[in-house]
Amino acid sequence: MSLPYYIVNAFTDLPFGGNPAAVMPLDQWLPDRQLQALAAQHNLSETAFFVPVAASTFELRWFTPVEEVPLCGHATLATAHVLLREMQVSAETLSFQTRFRGLLHAQPQGDRLTLDLPAVEYESHTVEAGLEAALGARVISAVRPCDEPWQILYELDGETSVRTLKPNIAALAAIAEHCVIVTAGSDQYDFVSRMFAPHYDVPEDPVTGSAHCLLTPFWSDRLAKQHLLAHQSSARGGTLWCERRDDRIFLSGHAMTFAKGTVTASL
């Protein structure tokens, strides 16, 4: 068996910026245990696997090193980049059939790629006891998705708090069984954020597209704007152009191929 793979930095045009994702094209689905083992071997925050269905339609799944996730924005952007820029698929729109989020789309927009993702409806959330201590920061508000709170957003008291945050990851994992998004308004951008997911074996995710399905409606309501410029202020960092349009979120960003190769080991 010979399986190609690509390592793509998403939401950046820098060789050591953005969020790296492994992307693996498949002719047909492998058993889940093999998909999970490959994701663990790549040891990136997510590995995307896709299988062709039609000329510009693909089934798409995402795995962290320890489990499958319901949505991954940066690995979807990376997959679109591989299809359009590496595999030379000719299409105005790519469609992705997913197990948990229905049909997603991606389009080239000049030198960027744009993802069409579902917006997340949210409600107020009570901050867990001990969470501020684990974060090392004061939380001034918090919201959670109404339907599936696998990510929860915590607004901090300023941009500096987000950028300089040094959470106790072990304590955070013990308190929160969900992804922890921290955010604040920004002078240079509309908002900044960071995201921690230790229970997915991802202490900090460099740039998180799925988090912006919640961040964009939150800040759109807060700032009364449909178009927002966002920056995820991790060590690698990444910039996202966000648009809220009814119940959809359009996320645009750059992507670049960092490496490509072939899995030759017997699975």
DANORRA-V114062 format. One line per field, one symbol per residue. ss: DSSP state (~ for helix, > for strand, _ for the rest). phi: phi as a letter, one per 30 degrees, with the letter a starting at -180 (. if undefined). Layout:
ss: ???
phi: ???
This chain:
ss: __>>>>>>>>________>>>>>>>>_____~~~~~~~~~~~____>>>>>>>>__>>>>>>>____>____~~~~~~~~~~~~~~_______>>>>_____>>>>>>>__>>>>>>>___>>>______~~~~~___>>>>>>>_____>>>>>>__~~~~~~____~~~~~~~___>>>>>>>_____>>>>>>>~~~_>>>>______~~~~~~~~~~~~___>>>>>>_____>>>>>>>>__>>>>>>_>>>>>>>>>____
phi: .bcdbbcbdciabcdbcicdbdbbdbdaddeeddedddddddhcebcccbbdcbebbbdbbbbddbadcdabddddedddddddccchdcadbccbdcdcbiccbbbdbiccccccbddcdbbdbddddidddddiadccaabbedcbddbbcbdcdldddddcebddddddddcccbdcccaadbddcdababbbbddcibebddbbdddddcdddeddddchbccbcbbccdddiacbccbcbhcbbcccadabdcababdcddc
